[in-house]
Amino acid sequence: MLDNAILGKANSKRTFAQMNRRAVLILAIVIPLLIVPVLGVTISTPNSSRKLNLDGVGFGGCTNQTSSCQATFSTSTPNDIIIVFATEVLDVQLSCNFSITDSANLTWTARTAIVFGNNGRDEIQEFWASSTSALSSDIVTESLLGCGNEYNNVQVFGISGANFNTPFDSSSAVPGSASGFSGGTSVTISTTHRNDFVFAYVSHGGAEVPVPQPGFTVITCGGARCGAFEITRSQLTNFAVTFGDSTVANWEEIADAVQSNH
């Protein structure tokens, strides 16, 4: 009888200890859930939306002894939208066409028609692709078709946190483009969404590096070919995207907007 009593007490202690461990485990789970909303803390999960951001940049500039140009770049995150601007200047055979390929075998689509300037001797065009994987030393090649060797270059960059399935702002006023003969340049756009990655690229005939307007950050510049971006916080209506340049010359510019994934 005594042995049974002792055994019963031991079992009771073990049961009590197990209950305590369960209680501690439950509290460890429940308490953070109660505290986090009060403190305003956000718990990150693997499926959390990423913010729009520039993710990798590359630029290549080539002489008039070439009919193609390359830029190497890498990205840090998967599911990026990749943008390419191809440029050709001082063409002696009018109306070159562009082709874009890369070593990661992405599928490239022309986002705009060719924008001509300088009486058809200068031209730029925007292309895009999507990448489900982060890119490592991807070699992007811009090729000129139908006009032999000319001065040409390529700018490539990645955008993280974009709407992967429908990347571009739905406004009919993007992309926008213009060309002219002046110092400063300007393209007017409007957007539907308030949280966009707005970007622009300009090719200017001056010797100086074009300067983007306040609020915009330089993506990269190669001589008088320059890109810049801004992440907006409100819709844009008839918004002028500008670059400053003290030299009066021929220029071409494209402005566009990629929307957020949330």
Secondary structure, 3 states (H helix, E strand, C coil): CHHHHHHHHHHHHHHHHHHHHHHHHHHHHHHHHHHHHHHCCCCCCCCCCCCCEEEEEEEEEECCCCCEEEEEECCCCCCEEEEEEEEEECCCCCCCEEEEEECCCCCCEECCCCEEEHHHCEEEEEEEEEECCCCCCEEEEEEEECCCCCEEEEEEEEEECECCCCCECCCCCCCEEEEEEECCEEEEECCCCCCEEEEEEEEECCCCCCEECCCCEEEEEECCEEEEEEECCCCCCCEEEEEECCCCEEEEEEEEEEEECC
